[in-house]
Amino acid sequence: MDLQKLIKEVLDKLNLDAGVLAKFQKDPMGTVKTILNTLNLDENTLKAIVEGVTAKLQVEGGVKEAAGLLDKVKGFFGK
């Protein structure tokens, strides 16, 4: 089973629907189970997917935050 493919599938769903993202933030395991409902995944695999998705979301959030700060600095200097 390709964990990276499953993580990408979950991320795609989260990025498309803010409601699903909010649900993931409250109940990551339950949300992943719902998104990947056709697969019979064991607890360890689910945990690995949740950890992978969480890590990617943190990286994406950091990139967006850095881009926002860069825009503010550009605005400060009038560029």
Buried (B, 14 or more C-beta within 10 A) or exposed (E): EEEEEBBBBBBEBBEEEEEBBEBBEEEBEEBBBBBBEEBEBEEEBBBBBBEBBBEBBEEEEEEEEEEEEEEEEEEEEEE
